[in-house]
Amino acid sequence: MPIILICLTLVYAGLSAFVWVYHQKRNREEYPLKVEMSILAAAMLVHGAVLLLPVLQDKVVVMGFGYSVSVIVWLMLMMYWTGSFFYCLRGLQLLLYPCVTLALLLGAVFPGKFAGYQIHDWPFMLHIGSSLLSYSLFGIVTLIAVLILLLNHELHKRKFSPFVSFLPPLLSLEKLMFQGMWLGFLLLTYSVISGTFFAESIFGRPLTFTHKTVFGILSWFIYGSLLLKRSMISWRGKKAAVWTIIAFVVLMLAYSGSKFILEILV
């Protein structure tokens, strides 16, 4: 399995280089999107099989740090691949592939502790599933927010770079960011409610306010406030993008950060 993961990491790194070379070209029609999607589909198929094998063999979901990171980035790639057929997501891969490559390397170096959970425990599986999906979706939303900040910076220059012509319009990126945020917020809401108010039935123990719980609820409030402000005054621009990134950092401190500390540092 480690050899397969190394090969996958190399493929994603190759895709990163592939996209960064082509983004320098000003003519959008020249970009071979079909080639990228075909390579990505093959890589995701192998990646998904690697993740699914322990579930099929042992009937458990493995939730160590390295495995969790690998699941999250696979879901992000799947969302990008699927969304590319319905939305213009040009430019997102400029950030997505390098992030996936670094995340897989981090997971390989720090696999964490083995923790298996029975797949027939449906309340727990639904909680974990909604959490992973929301984290992955917010990861995509955060990358879009970074693109918005970069595009804002480029648009304030007198001379536009090829980066501007490669990306979708700014308003389209902002619309995508908030659409993704709404879906992620619904998933996160279920995750927070199930983990907070039904902790005993899901985890088998009463609720305890750890830093994971506090950061999870705090990120939910930040995302909720962003969406409320967007609905009331059509909030947009750099401040909205910055707060989107802050909310994701807080969310990652609640999950990946806590797992890294407990499994790697402690």
VOPAGU-2260 file (C-alpha; in pm, 1 decimal, decimal comma):
REM VOPAGU-2260
SITE   aa  ch    i         X         Y         Z
SITE  MET   A    0       0,0       0,0       0,0
SITE  PRO   A    1     274,2     257,2      77,0
SITE  ILE   A    2     412,1     208,5    -276,5
SITE  ILE   A    3      68,5     277,4    -426,2
SITE  LEU   A    4      30,3     591,6    -214,0
SITE  ILE   A    5     374,8     711,7    -324,0
SITE  CYS   A    6     276,2     656,0    -687,8
SITE  LEU   A    7     -49,1     845,2    -634,3
SITE  THR   A    8     139,5    1132,6    -473,1
SITE  LEU   A    9     368,2    1146,7    -777,7
SITE  VAL   A   10      66,9    1149,7   -1009,7
SITE  TYR   A   11     -91,7    1439,6    -822,1
SITE  ALA   A   12     241,5    1620,8    -820,5
SITE  GLY   A   13     262,6    1564,5   -1197,0
SITE  LEU   A   14     -86,1    1708,8   -1239,3
SITE  SER   A   15      25,6    2012,6   -1039,7
SITE  ALA   A   16     313,1    2072,0   -1279,5
SITE  PHE   A   17      87,5    2002,4   -1579,1
SITE  VAL   A   18    -164,1    2269,6   -1473,8
SITE  TRP   A   19      93,3    2528,7   -1373,3
SITE  VAL   A   20     263,6    2501,4   -1714,9
SITE  TYR   A   21     -61,1    2551,2   -1905,9
SITE  HIS   A   22    -196,4    2830,6   -1688,1
SITE  GLN   A   23      69,9    3058,2   -1833,7
SITE  LYS   A   24    -107,6    3047,9   -2169,6
SITE  ARG   A   25    -361,4    3322,3   -2226,4
SITE  ASN   A   26    -590,4    3130,6   -2462,2
SITE  ARG   A   27    -840,9    2935,2   -2250,6
SITE  GLU   A   28    -927,7    2703,6   -2539,3
SITE  GLU   A   29    -576,0    2564,5   -2540,1
SITE  TYR   A   30    -608,0    2404,6   -2197,8
SITE  PRO   A   31    -653,8    2024,6   -2236,2
SITE  LEU   A   32    -919,6    1976,9   -1968,7
SITE  LYS   A   33   -1020,9    1632,4   -2097,7
SITE  VAL   A   34    -666,0    1504,5   -2054,1
SITE  GLU   A   35    -653,0    1634,6   -1697,3
SITE  MET   A   36    -993,5    1484,9   -1610,4
SITE  SER   A   37    -896,7    1145,0   -1756,4
SITE  ILE   A   38    -572,0    1126,8   -1558,6
SITE  LEU   A   39    -747,2    1245,1   -1243,5
SITE  ALA   A   40   -1028,6     988,9   -1284,0
SITE  ALA   A   41    -777,8     703,0   -1309,3
SITE  ALA   A   42    -582,3     828,2   -1006,2
SITE  MET   A   43    -898,2     871,2    -798,3
SITE  LEU   A   44   -1013,3     519,3    -888,3
SITE  VAL   A   45    -690,7     371,6    -750,0
SITE  HIS   A   46    -693,3     611,3    -455,1
SITE  GLY   A   47   -1052,2     517,2    -367,9
SITE  ALA   A   48    -972,2     145,9    -390,8
SITE  VAL   A   49    -683,6     190,1    -145,0
SITE  LEU   A   50    -915,3     365,5      99,7
SITE  LEU   A   51   -1195,8     111,5      57,3
SITE  LEU   A   52    -983,6    -202,7      95,4
SITE  PRO   A   53    -957,6    -192,6     479,9
SITE  VAL   A   54   -1334,0    -141,3     501,6
SITE  LEU   A   55   -1405,2    -445,7     285,7
SITE  GLN   A   56   -1143,5    -665,3     453,1
SITE  ASP   A   57   -1199,8    -587,2     820,6
SITE  LYS   A   58   -1552,1    -433,2     815,2
SITE  VAL   A   59   -1419,1    -129,1     998,0
SITE  VAL   A   60   -1352,6     235,7     918,0
SITE  VAL   A   61    -995,4     332,8     999,1
SITE  MET   A   62    -973,2     686,0    1139,0
SITE  GLY   A   63    -603,1     742,0    1202,3
SITE  PHE   A   64    -455,2    1080,1    1110,3
SITE  GLY   A   65    -297,2     968,4     782,8
SITE  TYR   A   66    -604,4     776,8     668,8
SITE  SER   A   67    -839,8    1062,4     757,5
SITE  VAL   A   68    -630,5    1312,2     562,3
SITE  SER   A   69    -627,0    1078,5     263,6
SITE  VAL   A   70   -1007,3    1044,6     275,1
SITE  ILE   A   71   -1057,5    1421,2     296,0
SITE  VAL   A   72    -832,9    1498,9      -2,0
SITE  TRP   A   73    -994,3    1217,4    -204,4
SITE  LEU   A   74   -1336,1    1369,7    -137,0
SITE  MET   A   75   -1203,3    1712,6    -238,5
SITE  LEU   A   76   -1072,5    1569,4    -564,6
SITE  MET   A   77   -1402,6    1392,8    -627,4
SITE  MET   A   78   -1594,3    1717,1    -567,7
SITE  TYR   A   79   -1365,6    1902,9    -805,5
SITE  TRP   A   80   -1387,4    1632,5   -1074,1
SITE  THR   A   81   -1766,5    1611,1   -1051,6
SITE  GLY   A   82   -1816,1    1985,9   -1025,7
SITE  SER   A   83   -1603,6    2046,7   -1337,2
SITE  PHE   A   84   -1883,3    1900,8   -1550,0
SITE  PHE   A   85   -2133,3    2157,0   -1419,5
SITE  TYR   A   86   -1929,9    2465,6   -1324,8
SITE  CYS   A   87   -1628,2    2650,8   -1453,9
SITE  LEU   A   88   -1367,3    2558,1   -1192,9
SITE  ARG   A   89   -1063,9    2665,1   -1391,5
SITE  GLY   A   90    -784,2    2772,9   -1161,1
SITE  LEU   A   91    -897,8    2569,0    -862,9
SITE  GLN   A   92    -660,9    2287,5    -960,6
SITE  LEU   A   93    -367,9    2529,9    -935,0
SITE  LEU   A   94    -409,8    2512,5    -557,8
SITE  LEU   A   95    -588,3    2178,2    -520,5
SITE  TYR   A   96    -322,5    1946,1    -663,5
SITE  PRO   A   97     -29,8    2092,1    -463,4
SITE  CYS   A   98    -241,8    2077,8    -145,3
SITE  VAL   A   99    -335,7    1715,2    -212,8
SITE  THR   A  100      28,1    1625,6    -277,0
SITE  LEU   A  101     146,1    1787,6      47,1
SITE  ALA   A  102    -141,9    1635,7     246,0
SITE  LEU   A  103     -64,7    1282,9     124,9
SITE  LEU   A  104     303,0    1330,9     207,4
SITE  LEU   A  105     208,5    1453,2     554,8
SITE  GLY   A  106     -21,6    1153,7     605,2
SITE  ALA   A  107     250,0     913,0     488,4
SITE  VAL   A  108     511,9    1060,0     724,6
SITE  PHE   A  109     267,5    1082,7    1017,7
SITE  PRO   A  110      15,5     796,6     979,4
SITE  GLY   A  111    -100,9     829,6    1340,1
SITE  LYS   A  112    -257,0     559,7    1553,6
SITE  PHE   A  113    -486,5     286,6    1427,8
SITE  ALA   A  114    -847,1     338,4    1531,2
SITE  GLY   A  115   -1109,8     112,3    1376,9
SITE  TYR   A  116   -1486,2     165,5    1406,7
SITE  GLN   A  117   -1750,1     -90,7    1311,6
SITE  ILE   A  118   -1936,9       7,3     996,6
SITE  HIS   A  119   -2267,6    -124,0    1133,3
SITE  ASP   A  120   -2270,4     156,6    1394,3
SITE  TRP   A  121   -2493,2     380,3    1179,8
SITE  PRO   A  122   -2528,8     683,1    1412,9
SITE  PHE   A  123   -2151,8     706,2    1438,8
SITE  MET   A  124   -2100,2     645,5    1065,5
SITE  LEU   A  125   -2348,4     920,2     975,9
SITE  HIS   A  126   -2171,8    1158,7    1212,9
SITE  ILE   A  127   -1828,9    1076,8    1069,4
SITE  GLY   A  128   -1957,6    1082,8     711,5
SITE  SER   A  129   -2119,4    1426,0     745,7
SITE  SER   A  130   -1807,3    1557,4     919,3
SITE  LEU   A  131   -1568,4    1436,0     648,0
SITE  LEU   A  132   -1794,0    1564,1     370,3
SITE  SER   A  133   -1826,9    1905,5     532,4
SITE  TYR   A  134   -1450,5    1931,8     591,6
SITE  SER   A  135   -1382,7    1838,1     228,5
SITE  LEU   A  136   -1640,6    2080,5      93,3
SITE  PHE   A  137   -1511,5    2361,6     313,2
SITE  GLY   A  138   -1163,0    2275,5     188,6
SITE  ILE   A  139   -1278,5    2342,4    -169,0
SITE  VAL   A  140   -1456,2    2659,9     -54,5
SITE  THR   A  141   -1137,1    2779,5     114,6
SITE  LEU   A  142    -929,6    2724,8    -199,1
SITE  ILE   A  143   -1185,7    2931,1    -392,1
SITE  ALA   A  144   -1150,4    3202,7    -125,9
SITE  VAL   A  145    -772,5    3202,4    -179,3
SITE  LEU   A  146    -829,3    3234,3    -555,0
SITE  ILE   A  147   -1059,1    3531,2    -489,5
SITE  LEU   A  148    -787,1    3705,4    -287,9
SITE  LEU   A  149    -525,2    3634,5    -556,2
SITE  LEU   A  150    -755,9    3751,8    -833,4
SITE  ASN   A  151    -841,5    4068,7    -638,3
SITE  HIS   A  152    -471,3    4137,9    -603,7
SITE  GLU   A  153    -408,7    4083,5    -974,9
SITE  LEU   A  154    -703,5    4298,7   -1082,0
SITE  HIS   A  155    -561,6    4594,9    -888,9
SITE  LYS   A  156    -247,1    4581,9   -1100,3
SITE  ARG   A  157    -223,8    4789,2   -1416,2
SITE  LYS   A  158     -90,1    4493,4   -1615,7
SITE  PHE   A  159    -281,4    4163,8   -1596,7
SITE  SER   A  160     -89,1    3837,5   -1576,7
SITE  PRO   A  161    -186,7    3509,8   -1749,7
SITE  PHE   A  162    -328,5    3407,4   -1411,0
SITE  VAL   A  163    -623,9    3645,3   -1458,1
SITE  SER   A  164    -719,1    3509,9   -1799,7
SITE  PHE   A  165    -696,6    3152,4   -1670,4
SITE  LEU   A  166    -948,3    3204,2   -1388,3
SITE  PRO   A  167   -1327,7    3242,7   -1407,8
SITE  PRO   A  168   -1472,2    3592,1   -1341,4
SITE  LEU   A  169   -1450,2    3718,6    -984,0
SITE  LEU   A  170   -1828,0    3726,2    -934,1
SITE  SER   A  171   -1853,1    3363,4   -1049,6
SITE  LEU   A  172   -1591,2    3258,1    -794,8
SITE  GLU   A  173   -1771,7    3441,6    -515,4
SITE  LYS   A  174   -2103,1    3280,0    -611,1
SITE  LEU   A  175   -1940,5    2935,7    -610,6
SITE  MET   A  176   -1779,8    3004,5    -272,6
SITE  PHE   A  177   -2109,1    3083,2    -101,6
SITE  GLN   A  178   -2299,4    2802,4    -277,3
SITE  GLY   A  179   -2043,1    2553,5    -150,4
SITE  MET   A  180   -2049,8    2714,9     192,0
SITE  TRP   A  181   -2427,2    2665,8     220,9
SITE  LEU   A  182   -2400,9    2293,7     151,7
SITE  GLY   A  183   -2102,2    2253,7     381,1
SITE  PHE   A  184   -2284,0    2446,2     655,2
SITE  LEU   A  185   -2582,2    2208,9     638,2
SITE  LEU   A  186   -2350,4    1908,4     671,6
SITE  LEU   A  187   -2154,9    2073,3     952,0
SITE  THR   A  188   -2480,3    2157,2    1130,8
SITE  TYR   A  189   -2576,6    1790,1    1138,4
SITE  SER   A  190   -2226,5    1698,0    1254,3
SITE  VAL   A  191   -2228,3    1956,5    1535,6
SITE  ILE   A  192   -2581,3    1867,9    1650,8
SITE  SER   A  193   -2518,5    1493,1    1644,8
SITE  GLY   A  194   -2183,1    1528,1    1817,7
SITE  THR   A  195   -2305,2    1776,5    2079,6
SITE  PHE   A  196   -2658,9    1677,8    2171,4
SITE  PHE   A  197   -2646,5    1305,6    2095,3
SITE  ALA   A  198   -2289,9    1237,9    2207,9
SITE  GLU   A  199   -2383,5     955,8    2444,9
SITE  SER   A  200   -2578,6     757,8    2184,2
SITE  ILE   A  201   -2312,4     813,0    1917,0
SITE  PHE   A  202   -1986,1     794,2    2111,2
SITE  GLY   A  203   -2109,7     595,4    2410,4
SITE  ARG   A  204   -2014,7     867,4    2658,3
SITE  PRO   A  205   -2160,0    1200,2    2776,7
SITE  LEU   A  206   -2062,8    1525,2    2607,8
SITE  THR   A  207   -1736,4    1678,0    2727,3
SITE  PHE   A  208   -1634,7    2027,1    2617,8
SITE  THR   A  209   -1288,6    1959,0    2480,2
SITE  HIS   A  210   -1101,5    2195,0    2247,6
SITE  LYS   A  211   -1236,5    1985,4    1958,2
SITE  THR   A  212   -1595,8    2059,9    2060,4
SITE  VAL   A  213   -1525,9    2427,9    2122,7
SITE  PHE   A  214   -1347,1    2481,8    1789,1
SITE  GLY   A  215   -1615,7    2285,2    1604,5
SITE  ILE   A  216   -1896,5    2499,8    1744,1
SITE  LEU   A  217   -1691,7    2818,7    1689,4
SITE  SER   A  218   -1635,8    2734,4    1321,4
SITE  TRP   A  219   -2009,9    2665,9    1286,0
SITE  PHE   A  220   -2087,0    3013,2    1425,7
SITE  ILE   A  221   -1838,2    3179,6    1191,0
SITE  TYR   A  222   -1976,5    3006,4     882,8
SITE  GLY   A  223   -2331,9    3079,0     995,4
SITE  SER   A  224   -2248,6    3447,1    1043,4
SITE  LEU   A  225   -2088,0    3465,1     699,1
SITE  LEU   A  226   -2396,2    3317,2     533,9
SITE  LEU   A  227   -2632,3    3539,1     734,9
SITE  LYS   A  228   -2439,5    3851,6     638,3
SITE  ARG   A  229   -2433,8    3736,7     275,0
SITE  SER   A  230   -2812,9    3691,6     282,0
SITE  MET   A  231   -2878,4    4027,9     446,6
SITE  ILE   A  232   -2644,0    4262,5     260,7
SITE  SER   A  233   -2499,5    4049,0     -24,3
SITE  TRP   A  234   -2160,8    4057,3     147,7
SITE  ARG   A  235   -1867,3    3985,5     -83,4
SITE  GLY   A  236   -1509,4    4083,3    -156,8
SITE  LYS   A  237   -1181,3    4034,9      24,8
SITE  LYS   A  238   -1320,2    4044,9     379,3
SITE  ALA   A  239   -1563,6    3763,1     305,2
SITE  ALA   A  240   -1281,4    3555,9     155,6
SITE  VAL   A  241   -1052,5    3621,1     453,2
SITE  TRP   A  242   -1320,2    3519,7     705,3
SITE  THR   A  243   -1387,6    3205,4     500,9
SITE  ILE   A  244   -1023,1    3108,8     537,6
SITE  ILE   A  245   -1027,9    3186,9     911,1
SITE  ALA   A  246   -1336,7    2969,5     958,1
SITE  PHE   A  247   -1162,8    2677,4     785,3
SITE  VAL   A  248    -851,5    2714,3    1000,1
SITE  VAL   A  249   -1071,7    2698,6    1311,6
SITE  LEU   A  250   -1253,2    2393,3    1171,0
SITE  MET   A  251    -925,8    2214,2    1102,4
SITE  LEU   A  252    -808,3    2289,0    1455,8
SITE  ALA   A  253   -1120,5    2108,7    1573,1
SITE  TYR   A  254   -1056,2    1789,3    1376,5
SITE  SER   A  255    -723,8    1743,4    1198,1
SITE  GLY   A  256    -539,1    1958,5    1449,3
SITE  SER   A  257    -669,0    1762,2    1745,1
SITE  LYS   A  258    -594,3    1427,8    1576,6
SITE  PHE   A  259    -241,5    1541,9    1489,8
SITE  ILE   A  260    -174,0    1651,0    1848,1
SITE  LEU   A  261    -326,9    1342,2    2012,3
SITE  GLU   A  262    -186,5    1083,7    1768,2
SITE  ILE   A  263     146,8    1234,5    1666,3
SITE  LEU   A  264     271,5    1480,4    1926,1
SITE  VAL   A  265     138,1    1320,8    2244,5
